[in-house]
């Protein structure tokens, strides 16, 4: 699932919970927000645990974060 151009999709580690991740998105129109929410529910059921070892971590909390933007230059 690709976000609309310019809308960030954020995945944040939730290290002591299962599922061990939380997803969020930037502002979108209502229909897309609903579609995103449904997809997150599906993914939390099918992939409750993410291996975060490959994600670089710098910060003052245990949680790591990944942000994805669909850029204007995407092919």
Secondary structure, DSSP 8 states (H G I E B T S, - for coil): ----TT--EEEEE-TTSSS-EEEEE----HHHHHHHHHHHHHHHHH------TTS---SSSS--EEEE---TT--
